[in-house]
Amino acid sequence: MIYLDNAATTIHKPESVIEAVTDAMRHVGNSARGTHAGSLDAARVIFETRMKAAQLFGCPDPTRVAFTSNVTESLNLAINGLLDAGDHVITTMLEHNSVLRPLYRLEEERGVEMSIVPADQNGCVIYDDFEKMIRPNTRAIVTTHISNLTGNMLNVARIGKIAHEHGLIYIVDAAQSAGNIPIDMAAMDIDVLCFTGHKGLYGPQGTGGVCVMPGVEIRPFKVGGTGVQTYLKTQPKDMPVRLEAGTMNAHGLAGLSAAIDFINETGEDQIHQHEMTLMKAFYQEVSKIDGVKIYGDFSGDRGAIVSINIRDYDSSEVSDYLMQEYEIATRPGAHCAPLMHEALGTTDQGAVRFSFSYFNQMDDVKTAVKAVRELSEQ
Ligand SMILES: Cc1ncc(COP(=O)(O)O)c(C=O)c1O
């Protein structure tokens, strides 16, 4: 199979990640639940991973990194834990449902007000709109870093600057950028960075986290056993246990730790460049094919995603055909990004998303281009 659905999850992982998980499963116990070797091993693995994540994302203090099971949980944690009744929040049409649904729910249940920065038919926003939408009760801005549908990248530093000039909290969904685009929370004015381990970080599924800048205090979502301060009736206030209740996924985090080592050893720039080379080659070739429509803005830096449609063919049928006839894995349909499809005018047809990883090669691109060409000729 030629795997071009890396924006959903990366299937090809570094061997070191697989080895780290299997090794951890042989000896890692339950962190903070005793002083025996197994428990200490777990604590060590988890703390090392916190330090590596903090360093990778420019978070000044590793204890401000709390682990979750994925970016959806991270976003739920941040959004529910920072917004109150009567608050106003600004987001964009680029967002995944893991941003939109928690916000819609708060709108309904807590009366949180929400404004959505529009995107044009190329999936681009006007940055002045963020400023124009600010109200006296605006509390936060929540945006993705890279659209999972078009691959367009938002200038998060620019949005962060606007947020901080107005005393707002800036929450970023780094699902599509973590691991391949350098992120520096402090320099980019990001207050809460939400990430997932299983995509561009090349870690295991079931890993993710939030990095929270000092001074920003998120209300815990789940409360329970932490192994410390047992006689307190409430969740301990200090990070990271404030946001971590229950047994940690130390096995998965051992894999995430090895995955971050892989990213650091290979270099985010090197990974990004390789992915861009493949993405651009695919984009350039398919844009020459009659009947192919490509979505997104390809004028600047971006993610390694190209979403297309062929004539008026249903995107699911195209994706099925690509798998059956060419063994190429892509993702059709709506990609959990309803407003982005609205902006692109593709709510009925959906789109076929090709997304590239460091483990793809130019031959994969050539086969994919050939398949699109043959399909468009039918
Ligand atoms: C931009 C974006 N946000 C959020 C998510 C949700 O990721 P996860 O399923 O790991 O929580 C995805 C994954 O598709 C995504 O692309």
The ligand as an ORCA input file, in Angstrom:
! r2SCAN-3c Opt
* xyz 0 1
  C      -6.333     20.012     12.765
  C      -6.745     18.813     13.573
  N      -7.219     18.989     14.813
  C      -7.591     17.949     15.561
  C      -7.509     16.662     15.125
  C      -7.915     15.534     16.012
  O      -6.821     14.708     16.309
  P      -6.922     13.498     17.333
  O      -7.878     12.533     16.708
  O      -5.554     12.969     17.448
  O      -7.459     14.028     18.608
  C      -7.013     16.420     13.840
  C      -6.941     15.045     13.312
  O      -7.426     14.689     12.312
  C      -6.625     17.529     13.051
  O      -6.145     17.352     11.823
*
